[in-house]
Amino acid sequence: MKHPKSSLIISVLLILTLSSLHAGKYYVLCEGNFGQANASLWSIDESLQNIEGPLIWNASSNPLGDVGQSLTLHDHTLYVVMNGSHEIRIINLESGGTHSGDIEIPDSNPRFMAIHRESGLGYISSWGVGGLLVVNLESHTLIDTILLGALPEQILIVEDEMFVSIAMKSDWSASNKVLRFDLSGNTPELTHTYDVIEEPGALAILGDQLFVTSLYYNDAWETFTGTSRIDLGNHTVATLDHGLYTNFTADLNIIYGSVYRTFGNSIVPLNEDLSLNFDGAIGDISGIYSHSVRDDLMLVGSSDFVAPDLVTIFSIEGAIHSSFNVGALPSQIVYYSPDRVSTEHLIEVPATFSLGNNYPNPFNPSTSIPFSLEFSGGVRLGIYDISGRIVATLIDDHLTAGNYISNWDGTNTQGKTVSSGIYYAILYSNSLSNSIKLNLIK
C-alpha cells in the first residue's frame, strides 16, 4: 500500500508534469506546387507567437516530397499524405517531431486518411487504385484494398461508421455520391449510398446530420459550389447550390453547434436551410486555401500559389491574433498536445473522445451525462432543442483529459423549467463533436 505522503508527492509531480506538457503545437502542411517537390511542414507554438520550419525536410537537399495533400493525427503520430510522391510520411511527435518511417504506396495518388481506432486500421482514399487503401498502423503496412470503381475524396470515421465522398467516377466524369460503411465487423460493409451535389469533398458531422461541400465545373470550366445535408437517421438529403465560386477548396468545420464553410474571402456559417449567413462571416482574406478550427480559434491558410504564403489566426469573433509566412499552398493545419498521461494509480485517461448515454433516460427532473476527453482543451457541452436552438450551456471551460459527468436539471439558460420533449446534448472539444438524444417526460 502506498504511503499517503508518497501519493501526495506523486500527485503534485503529476500536476506539474501536466502543466508543463500542456503547451501544444499547430502543424501546418503546405502542399507545394505540383511537380516541384516543394511541399513543406511547419509548426506554430500554442502561444501563437513563434513558428518553426520547414521541419525535418528542406526542398534543396532532402525534400518532403511532391504535393502534400493532407495530415492525419493519431495519438502521438502525425501521418503526412503525399499525393504526388505516393507515400505516407510518419512523424513521431512524442519524441519532438522526428521522421520515423514511410508507408510506400506506389502509383496510388493518396488523398486523405482516416483512422478507425477500434481496429487500429487507417483508410486512405486513392485515385490511383480507384478505391480505399487499408493500412495496419502497428506495422505501417498495406494490408487490403477496397475497390470502388471511382475516385474517393475525403473520409470521415465516427466510432464504427465511415463516410466517403466520391468526387468523380473512374472515367473522371462528375460523381454525386457519399458512401456509408459499417466498420464493426471483420470487413467494411457498405450500408448506404447518398446522392448529393456533384463532386462532393469535405465532410463534417453534427449530431445525426452529415454536411458535405461540393465543387464542380461547367463546360467552360467555371467553378460552382454547393452544400448538402444528409439526415443519417431517415436517410433524406437536402441540398443548396450556392452558384459561382472563386475558391479552390471548400473546407467545412463545426464551431459550437454551427456549421461553417469556405466562401469568397471568408469562412461563413450556414443557416438552417443551408444558405450562407454572411452576417456571421469570419475574416476577409483573398486566396483562402484552407481553414481549420481549434476551440475558439480559426486558422486560415491563404495562397497566391507562390511561396511565401500566409497562415492567419482569427478568434471566432473575427479578431486577428497573429499571422505567419509559410510555404506554398497551406493545405491543412492540425493541433497536437502531448498532455496525455497513463499513471494507473491516479488518473485514467480515456482512449477516445466520447459522449456517453445519459441516465436515466427518459428522465424527470434531472439526468446525468457522462463524457470522456482524450486531450485537454476547451470544452463546451450544450443542450439544444429539436430545432437546433441552444437551451442551456452546461460546460464552457478548459478541461484536462479524463472522464467526467455533467448533470442537467431540465432548465434553460434563464433557469426556467423546459417542456417535455426531445433534446440533444452536444459535446465539442478540439474541433470534434458528439451528440446524444435526451427524452424529458413529465
C-alpha positions as CSV (number, residue, x, y, z in Angstrom):
1,M,0.0,0.0,0.0
2,K,1.3,3.5,-0.9
3,H,2.2,5.8,2.0
4,P,-0.2,8.8,2.0
5,K,2.8,11.2,1.8
6,S,4.2,9.3,-1.2
7,S,0.8,9.5,-3.0
8,L,0.7,13.3,-2.3
9,I,4.2,13.8,-3.8
10,I,3.2,11.7,-6.9
11,S,0.0,13.8,-7.3
12,V,2.0,17.1,-7.1
13,L,4.5,15.8,-9.6
14,L,1.8,14.7,-11.9
15,I,0.1,18.1,-11.8
16,L,3.4,19.8,-12.6
17,T,4.0,17.4,-15.4
18,L,0.6,18.0,-16.9
19,S,1.2,21.8,-16.6
20,S,4.5,21.6,-18.4
21,L,3.1,19.2,-21.1
22,H,0.0,21.3,-21.8
23,A,1.8,23.5,-24.3
24,G,1.0,22.1,-27.8
25,K,1.8,23.0,-31.4
26,Y,-0.1,23.6,-34.6
27,Y,1.3,21.7,-37.5
28,V,0.9,23.3,-40.9
29,L,1.2,21.3,-44.1
30,C,2.0,23.2,-47.3
31,E,1.0,21.4,-50.4
32,G,3.7,22.9,-52.6
33,N,3.5,23.3,-56.4
34,F,2.7,20.3,-58.5
35,G,5.7,18.5,-59.8
36,Q,8.2,20.7,-57.9
37,A,8.6,18.6,-54.7
38,N,8.5,21.7,-52.6
39,A,5.9,20.6,-50.0
40,S,6.8,21.7,-46.5
41,L,5.8,21.2,-42.9
42,W,5.8,23.9,-40.2
43,S,4.9,24.3,-36.5
44,I,3.4,27.2,-34.6
45,D,3.6,27.2,-30.8
46,E,0.5,27.3,-28.7
47,S,1.1,30.9,-27.7
48,L,0.7,31.8,-31.4
49,Q,4.0,33.8,-31.2
50,N,6.6,31.6,-32.9
51,I,6.9,29.5,-36.0
52,E,9.4,26.9,-37.0
53,G,10.0,25.4,-40.4
54,P,10.4,23.9,-42.8
55,L,10.7,21.0,-40.3
56,I,12.8,17.9,-40.9
57,W,12.9,18.3,-44.7
58,N,14.2,21.0,-47.0
59,A,13.4,21.4,-50.7
60,S,17.0,21.7,-51.8
61,S,18.7,18.6,-50.4
62,N,16.1,16.5,-48.6
63,P,12.6,17.3,-49.8
64,L,9.4,16.3,-48.1
65,G,8.0,15.4,-51.5
66,D,5.6,16.3,-54.2
67,V,2.0,17.6,-53.3
68,G,1.5,17.4,-49.5
69,Q,-2.2,16.5,-49.7
70,S,-3.3,16.2,-46.0
71,L,-2.5,15.5,-42.4
72,T,-3.9,12.9,-40.0
73,L,-3.1,12.9,-36.3
74,H,-3.4,9.7,-34.3
75,D,-2.2,9.5,-30.7
76,H,1.4,10.9,-30.9
77,T,1.8,10.2,-34.6
78,L,1.3,12.6,-37.5
79,Y,0.7,11.0,-40.9
80,V,1.6,13.2,-43.9
81,V,-0.2,12.1,-47.0
82,M,1.9,12.8,-50.1
83,N,-0.2,12.7,-53.2
84,G,2.5,13.2,-55.9
85,S,5.1,11.1,-54.1
86,H,2.7,8.2,-53.5
87,E,3.6,7.7,-49.8
88,I,2.6,8.4,-46.2
89,R,5.3,10.2,-44.2
90,I,5.3,9.2,-40.5
91,I,6.2,11.8,-37.8
92,N,6.7,10.8,-34.1
93,L,5.5,13.9,-32.2
94,E,6.2,12.4,-28.8
95,S,9.9,12.4,-29.5
96,G,9.8,16.1,-30.6
97,G,8.8,15.6,-34.2
98,T,11.1,13.1,-35.8
99,H,10.7,11.3,-39.1
100,S,10.1,7.6,-38.1
101,G,9.4,6.0,-41.4
102,D,7.2,5.9,-44.5
103,I,4.4,3.9,-46.0
104,E,5.2,3.4,-49.6
105,I,2.2,3.0,-51.8
106,P,3.4,3.3,-55.5
107,D,1.2,4.9,-58.1
108,S,-1.7,5.3,-55.6
109,N,-2.2,9.1,-55.6
110,P,-3.3,9.1,-52.0
111,R,-5.7,11.9,-50.9
112,F,-7.0,11.7,-47.4
113,M,-6.6,9.3,-44.4
114,A,-8.9,8.5,-41.5
115,I,-8.3,6.1,-38.7
116,H,-10.6,3.5,-37.1
117,R,-9.4,3.4,-33.5
118,E,-11.1,0.2,-32.5
119,S,-9.3,-1.9,-35.2
120,G,-6.1,0.1,-35.4
121,L,-6.5,0.5,-39.2
122,G,-6.1,3.5,-41.4
123,Y,-8.2,4.0,-44.5
124,I,-6.7,6.1,-47.3
125,S,-8.6,7.4,-50.3
126,S,-6.7,6.6,-53.5
127,W,-7.3,7.9,-57.0
128,G,-4.6,5.7,-58.4
129,V,-6.4,2.5,-57.4
130,G,-10.0,3.9,-57.6
131,G,-10.8,3.0,-54.0
132,L,-9.6,2.8,-50.4
133,L,-6.2,1.5,-49.2
134,V,-6.3,-0.2,-45.8
135,V,-3.1,0.2,-43.6
136,N,-2.2,-1.6,-40.4
137,L,-0.9,1.2,-38.1
138,E,1.2,-1.1,-35.9
139,S,3.3,-2.5,-38.8
140,H,2.7,0.5,-41.1
141,T,2.0,-1.9,-44.0
142,L,-0.7,-2.0,-46.6
143,I,-3.0,-5.0,-45.9
144,D,-6.0,-4.5,-48.1
145,T,-7.7,-2.6,-50.9
146,I,-11.4,-1.7,-51.2
147,L,-12.1,-1.2,-54.9
148,L,-14.9,1.4,-55.5
149,G,-14.5,1.9,-59.3
150,A,-14.4,5.6,-58.6
151,L,-12.2,8.4,-57.2
152,P,-12.8,8.8,-53.5
153,E,-12.0,12.1,-51.8
154,Q,-12.4,12.8,-48.1
155,I,-13.1,10.2,-45.4
156,L,-14.8,10.7,-42.0
157,I,-14.8,7.9,-39.4
158,V,-17.1,8.3,-36.4
159,E,-16.9,5.3,-34.0
160,D,-17.8,2.3,-36.2
161,E,-19.1,4.2,-39.2
162,M,-17.1,5.5,-42.2
163,F,-18.3,8.1,-44.7
164,V,-16.5,8.6,-48.0
165,S,-17.2,11.4,-50.6
166,I,-16.8,10.2,-54.2
167,A,-15.6,13.2,-56.3
168,M,-15.5,11.5,-59.7
169,K,-16.3,8.3,-61.5
170,S,-13.4,6.2,-62.8
171,D,-13.6,8.0,-66.2
172,W,-13.1,11.3,-64.4
173,S,-16.7,12.5,-65.0
174,A,-18.5,14.0,-62.1
175,S,-19.9,11.8,-59.3
176,N,-22.5,12.8,-56.8
177,K,-22.2,10.0,-54.2
178,V,-21.4,9.8,-50.5
179,L,-20.8,6.2,-49.2
180,R,-21.6,5.0,-45.7
181,F,-19.8,1.9,-44.3
182,D,-20.2,-0.2,-41.2
183,L,-16.7,-1.0,-39.7
184,S,-17.9,-3.1,-36.7
185,G,-17.4,-6.4,-38.5
186,N,-14.3,-8.2,-39.9
187,T,-14.6,-6.3,-43.2
188,P,-16.2,-2.9,-44.0
189,E,-19.8,-3.2,-45.2
190,L,-21.4,-0.6,-47.5
191,T,-24.7,0.2,-45.9
192,H,-26.0,3.3,-47.7
193,T,-25.3,5.4,-50.8
194,Y,-26.5,9.0,-50.8
195,D,-26.9,11.3,-53.8
196,V,-25.6,14.9,-53.1
197,I,-24.5,17.8,-55.2
198,E,-21.9,16.6,-57.7
199,E,-18.2,16.4,-56.9
200,P,-18.5,16.2,-53.1
201,G,-15.4,16.7,-51.0
202,A,-15.3,17.9,-47.3
203,L,-17.4,16.2,-44.7
204,A,-18.5,17.2,-41.2
205,I,-20.9,15.7,-38.8
206,L,-23.2,17.4,-36.2
207,G,-25.5,15.2,-34.2
208,D,-27.1,12.9,-36.8
209,Q,-26.6,15.3,-39.7
210,L,-23.7,14.9,-42.1
211,F,-22.8,18.0,-44.1
212,V,-21.0,17.9,-47.4
213,T,-19.5,20.6,-49.6
214,S,-19.1,20.2,-53.3
215,L,-17.0,21.9,-56.1
216,Y,-18.0,21.3,-59.7
217,Y,-17.4,22.7,-63.1
218,N,-19.4,23.5,-66.3
219,D,-18.2,23.0,-69.9
220,A,-16.4,26.4,-69.8
221,W,-14.5,25.3,-66.6
222,E,-16.2,27.8,-64.5
223,T,-16.4,26.7,-60.8
224,F,-19.6,26.3,-58.8
225,T,-20.2,25.1,-55.3
226,G,-23.0,23.8,-53.1
227,T,-23.7,22.2,-49.7
228,S,-25.6,19.1,-48.9
229,R,-27.0,17.8,-45.6
230,I,-27.7,14.1,-45.0
231,D,-30.0,13.0,-42.2
232,L,-28.3,9.8,-41.1
233,G,-31.5,8.7,-39.3
234,N,-34.0,8.8,-42.0
235,H,-31.5,9.0,-45.0
236,T,-33.1,12.1,-46.5
237,V,-30.8,14.6,-48.3
238,A,-31.2,18.4,-48.5
239,T,-29.1,20.4,-51.0
240,L,-28.5,24.0,-51.8
241,D,-26.4,25.3,-54.8
242,H,-24.5,28.5,-53.9
243,G,-23.6,29.3,-57.5
244,L,-20.3,30.6,-59.0
245,Y,-17.3,30.1,-56.8
246,T,-13.9,31.7,-56.7
247,N,-12.0,29.5,-54.2
248,F,-10.0,26.4,-55.0
249,T,-11.2,24.5,-51.9
250,A,-14.4,24.3,-49.8
251,D,-13.4,23.3,-46.3
252,L,-16.1,22.6,-43.7
253,N,-16.0,22.8,-39.9
254,I,-18.3,22.7,-36.8
255,I,-17.9,25.5,-34.3
256,Y,-20.0,25.3,-31.2
257,G,-23.1,23.9,-32.9
258,S,-22.8,25.9,-36.1
259,V,-21.6,24.7,-39.5
260,Y,-19.0,26.9,-41.2
261,R,-17.6,26.6,-44.8
262,T,-15.3,28.5,-47.1
263,F,-16.9,31.0,-49.4
264,G,-15.2,34.0,-51.1
265,N,-12.8,35.8,-48.8
266,S,-14.4,34.5,-45.6
267,I,-15.4,31.5,-43.5
268,V,-19.2,31.6,-43.5
269,P,-21.7,29.9,-41.2
270,L,-24.7,28.1,-42.7
271,N,-28.3,28.9,-41.9
272,E,-30.8,26.1,-41.2
273,D,-31.8,26.0,-44.8
274,L,-28.1,25.7,-45.9
275,S,-28.0,29.3,-47.1
276,L,-24.9,31.4,-46.3
277,N,-25.1,33.7,-43.2
278,F,-22.7,36.5,-44.4
279,D,-23.5,38.5,-41.2
280,G,-21.6,35.9,-39.2
281,A,-18.6,35.6,-41.6
282,I,-15.1,35.4,-40.2
283,G,-12.1,37.0,-41.9
284,D,-11.6,39.0,-45.1
285,I,-8.6,37.4,-46.9
286,S,-8.2,36.9,-50.6
287,G,-7.0,33.5,-51.8
288,I,-8.3,31.4,-48.9
289,Y,-7.0,27.9,-49.5
290,S,-7.8,26.1,-46.3
291,H,-9.2,26.6,-42.8
292,S,-9.1,24.6,-39.5
293,V,-10.6,25.1,-36.1
294,R,-9.4,24.5,-32.6
295,D,-11.6,25.6,-29.7
296,D,-12.4,29.3,-30.3
297,L,-9.7,29.8,-32.9
298,M,-10.0,29.8,-36.7
299,L,-6.7,29.1,-38.6
300,V,-6.9,30.2,-42.2
301,G,-4.3,29.3,-44.9
302,S,-4.2,31.6,-48.0
303,S,-2.2,31.4,-51.1
304,D,-1.3,33.1,-54.4
305,F,0.4,29.8,-55.4
306,V,3.9,31.2,-54.9
307,A,5.8,30.9,-51.6
308,P,5.8,32.5,-49.1
309,D,2.1,32.1,-48.4
310,L,0.2,33.0,-45.2
311,V,-1.5,31.5,-42.2
312,T,-3.7,33.9,-40.3
313,I,-5.3,33.0,-36.9
314,F,-8.7,34.5,-36.0
315,S,-10.9,34.4,-33.0
316,I,-14.4,33.2,-33.6
317,E,-15.5,36.8,-33.2
318,G,-13.3,37.7,-36.2
319,A,-10.3,39.4,-34.5
320,I,-6.9,38.6,-35.8
321,H,-4.5,37.0,-33.3
322,S,-1.4,36.7,-35.5
323,S,-0.2,35.7,-38.9
324,F,2.8,33.8,-40.3
325,N,4.6,33.3,-43.5
326,V,4.8,29.6,-44.6
327,G,5.5,27.6,-47.8
328,A,3.4,27.4,-50.9
329,L,-0.3,26.5,-50.6
330,P,-1.0,25.8,-46.8
331,S,-3.5,22.9,-47.2
332,Q,-4.2,21.7,-43.7
333,I,-3.5,22.6,-40.1
334,V,-3.8,20.2,-37.1
335,Y,-3.2,20.8,-33.3
336,Y,-1.2,18.4,-31.2
337,S,-0.9,18.4,-27.4
338,P,1.3,15.9,-25.6
339,D,-0.5,16.2,-22.3
340,R,-1.8,12.6,-22.0
341,V,-0.8,10.5,-19.0
342,S,-1.2,6.8,-18.2
343,T,-0.4,6.8,-14.4
344,E,-2.6,3.8,-13.5
345,H,-3.0,4.7,-9.8
346,L,-4.0,8.3,-10.1
347,I,-5.7,9.3,-13.4
348,E,-7.3,7.2,-16.0
349,V,-7.2,9.0,-19.4
350,P,-9.7,7.6,-21.9
351,A,-8.6,6.4,-25.3
352,T,-11.2,8.3,-27.2
353,F,-13.3,11.5,-27.2
354,S,-16.8,10.3,-26.4
355,L,-20.2,11.4,-25.1
356,G,-22.0,8.5,-23.2
357,N,-25.7,7.9,-22.9
358,N,-27.4,9.9,-20.2
359,Y,-29.0,8.2,-17.3
360,P,-31.8,7.9,-16.5
361,N,-33.4,8.4,-20.0
362,P,-36.3,9.2,-20.2
363,F,-35.8,11.4,-17.2
364,N,-37.6,13.8,-14.8
365,P,-36.5,16.1,-13.4
366,S,-32.7,15.6,-13.9
367,T,-30.3,13.4,-15.8
368,S,-26.5,12.7,-15.7
369,I,-24.4,12.9,-18.9
370,P,-21.0,11.1,-18.9
371,F,-18.3,12.1,-21.3
372,S,-14.6,11.4,-21.9
373,L,-11.8,13.7,-23.2
374,E,-8.7,12.1,-24.8
375,F,-6.9,15.5,-24.9
376,S,-7.1,18.6,-22.7
377,G,-8.6,21.7,-24.3
378,G,-11.6,24.0,-24.5
379,V,-14.8,22.1,-23.9
380,R,-18.4,23.1,-24.5
381,L,-21.4,20.9,-23.5
382,G,-24.7,22.3,-24.5
383,I,-28.4,21.3,-24.6
384,Y,-30.3,22.0,-27.8
385,D,-33.9,21.6,-28.8
386,I,-35.0,19.8,-31.9
387,S,-34.8,23.0,-34.0
388,G,-31.1,23.4,-33.1
389,R,-31.6,26.3,-30.7
390,I,-29.4,26.4,-27.6
391,V,-31.4,25.6,-24.4
392,A,-28.7,25.5,-21.8
393,T,-24.9,25.5,-21.6
394,L,-23.7,23.0,-19.0
395,I,-19.9,23.4,-19.5
396,D,-17.8,26.1,-21.3
397,D,-14.3,25.8,-19.9
398,H,-10.9,24.3,-20.3
399,L,-10.7,20.8,-19.0
400,T,-7.8,18.3,-18.7
401,A,-8.0,14.9,-20.3
402,G,-10.2,12.4,-18.3
403,N,-13.6,11.1,-17.6
404,Y,-16.4,13.5,-16.4
405,I,-20.1,13.5,-15.6
406,S,-22.3,16.6,-16.0
407,N,-25.9,17.0,-14.8
408,W,-28.9,18.7,-16.4
409,D,-31.8,19.7,-14.3
410,G,-34.2,20.3,-17.2
411,T,-33.9,24.1,-17.0
412,N,-32.9,26.6,-19.7
413,T,-30.3,29.5,-19.6
414,Q,-32.9,31.6,-17.7
415,G,-33.3,28.9,-15.0
416,K,-36.9,28.1,-16.2
417,T,-38.0,24.5,-16.5
418,V,-38.4,23.5,-20.1
419,S,-41.3,21.5,-21.5
420,S,-41.4,17.7,-22.1
421,G,-39.9,16.6,-25.4
422,I,-36.7,15.5,-27.2
423,Y,-33.5,17.4,-26.6
424,Y,-29.9,16.9,-27.7
425,A,-26.7,17.2,-25.7
426,I,-23.8,18.1,-27.9
427,L,-20.2,18.0,-26.8
428,Y,-17.4,20.0,-28.5
429,S,-13.7,19.9,-28.0
430,N,-10.6,20.3,-30.2
431,S,-12.7,20.6,-33.3
432,L,-14.5,17.3,-32.5
433,S,-18.2,16.9,-31.7
434,N,-20.5,14.2,-30.4
435,S,-24.2,14.1,-29.5
436,I,-26.9,12.1,-27.7
437,K,-30.7,12.3,-27.6
438,L,-32.4,13.2,-24.3
439,N,-36.1,12.5,-23.6
440,L,-37.6,14.7,-20.9
441,I,-41.0,13.5,-19.6
442,K,-43.4,14.9,-17.1
